[in-house]
Amino acid sequence: MYKFFKADLDALDFKIAELGRTIREAGRQMGSATEDGEREHDNPELEDAMRRFEMWSHHLRELNGIRSRATTINPNDVKADRVYVGCDVTFVDQNEDERTVTIGSYMPHDASLAISYNAPVAKLLMGLGVGDTREGVIAGKRVQFEVLSIKPTIHR
């Protein structure tokens, strides 16, 4: 299951609908490119439309697969005792650098400042409580995080 807040799920549904329209337009372009009887041979316009059609169709299948396994999270159900989706987490790393991140849905919408709970930083933080530490590797570098505070994200 993929966890989503309602706004993020609405954004995913919008992307799916937009992609469907884009694919239909690519299909029309493929039809137009073959009106003069030319098929694939020496028809760069058709080849380009077919390439885009296949690429977008593949992406649409991926998004529909995610959507079919999506579940909605109620922001009111988020607790702040452990790092979880819907929390603002302040932590310090091994260099004593302090950061705060918002752990968001599997695919936060474009306007969101949250990081996906599937992001490497979020994966290391998930499940930790205040004062807990965890080591791991991110982008080939060894890191250590200590959680300083956790609070539910304010959703508007």
C-alpha positions in Angstrom: 0.0 0.0 0.0 1.1 3.5 -0.8 0.1 6.2 1.8 -1.3 9.5 0.6 -2.9 12.6 2.1 -6.0 13.7 0.2 -4.4 16.7 -1.5 -1.5 14.4 -2.8 -4.0 11.8 -4.0 -6.0 14.5 -5.8 -2.8 15.7 -7.4 -2.0 12.1 -8.5 -5.5 11.8 -10.0 -5.0 15.1 -11.9 -1.7 13.8 -13.3 -3.3 10.6 -14.4 -6.1 12.5 -16.2 -3.6 14.9 -17.8 -1.4 12.1 -19.0 -4.5 10.4 -20.5 -5.2 13.6 -22.5 -1.5 13.8 -23.6 -1.6 10.2 -24.8 -4.8 10.7 -26.8 -3.2 13.7 -28.4 -0.1 11.7 -29.3 -2.5 9.1 -30.8 -4.1 11.8 -33.0 -0.6 12.9 -34.1 0.3 9.4 -35.1 -2.9 9.2 -37.2 -2.1 12.6 -38.8 1.4 11.4 -39.6 0.1 8.4 -41.5 -2.6 10.2 -43.5 -0.3 10.5 -46.6 0.2 6.7 -46.6 3.6 6.8 -45.1 4.1 4.4 -42.2 7.2 4.1 -40.1 9.9 4.1 -42.8 11.2 7.6 -43.4 8.5 9.3 -41.3 10.3 11.0 -38.4 7.0 12.7 -37.3 5.4 9.3 -36.8 8.4 7.8 -35.1 8.5 10.7 -32.7 4.8 10.5 -31.9 5.1 6.7 -31.4 8.0 7.1 -29.1 6.2 9.7 -27.0 3.0 7.6 -27.0 4.9 4.5 -25.7 6.8 6.6 -23.0 3.7 8.3 -21.7 1.7 5.0 -21.8 4.4 3.3 -19.7 4.3 6.2 -17.2 0.5 6.1 -17.1 0.6 2.3 -16.3 3.0 3.1 -13.4 0.8 5.8 -12.0 -2.4 3.7 -12.3 -0.6 0.9 -10.5 0.3 3.3 -7.6 -3.2 4.7 -7.6 -4.8 1.2 -7.4 -2.8 0.5 -4.2 -3.1 3.9 -2.6 -4.7 4.5 0.8 -5.6 7.8 2.3 -4.2 9.0 5.6 -6.3 11.2 7.9 -4.0 14.0 9.2 -6.0 13.9 12.5 -4.7 10.3 13.1 -1.0 11.3 13.0 0.6 10.9 16.4 3.9 12.6 17.3 5.4 9.8 19.4 7.3 8.3 16.5 8.4 9.6 13.1 5.7 8.7 10.7 4.0 10.1 7.6 2.6 13.5 8.4 5.2 14.6 10.9 7.7 17.5 11.0 10.9 16.0 12.3 13.9 18.0 13.6 17.1 16.0 13.8 20.8 16.5 14.0 23.4 14.6 12.0 26.9 13.4 12.8 28.3 16.9 11.9 25.9 18.6 14.4 24.0 20.1 11.5 20.3 20.5 12.5 17.5 20.1 9.9 13.8 19.9 10.0 11.9 17.9 7.3 8.2 17.2 6.7 7.6 13.5 6.0 4.9 13.4 3.4 3.0 11.0 1.2 4.5 8.5 -1.2 4.2 11.2 -3.9 3.8 14.7 -2.3 2.1 17.1 -4.7 4.3 19.6 -6.5 3.4 22.5 -4.2 4.3 20.5 -1.1 7.5 21.1 0.8 7.4 17.6 2.2 9.7 14.8 1.2 8.3 11.4 0.4 8.4 8.8 3.1 10.2 6.7 0.6 13.1 9.2 0.4 16.4 7.9 1.9 16.4 10.5 4.7 12.8 9.7 5.6 13.5 5.9 5.5 16.3 6.4 8.1 14.0 8.5 10.4 10.8 6.5 10.1 9.9 4.8 13.4 12.3 6.7 15.6 11.3 8.6 18.7 12.7 11.7 20.3 16.3 11.0 21.4 16.6 7.9 19.2 19.6 7.6 16.8 20.1 5.6 13.7 23.0 5.1 11.3 22.8 4.4 7.6 24.2 5.2 4.2 22.8 7.9 1.9 24.3 8.6 -1.5 27.3 6.5 -0.5 28.0 8.4 2.7 27.7 7.1 6.2 25.3 9.2 8.2 23.9 9.2 11.7 20.8 11.0 12.8 19.4 11.8 16.2 15.8 12.9 16.5 15.4 16.1 18.5 11.6 16.7 18.1 8.6 15.4 16.3 5.3 17.2 15.8 2.3 16.5 13.5 2.4 18.6 10.3 -0.3 21.2 10.1 -2.4 20.6 7.0 -4.4 23.4 5.5 
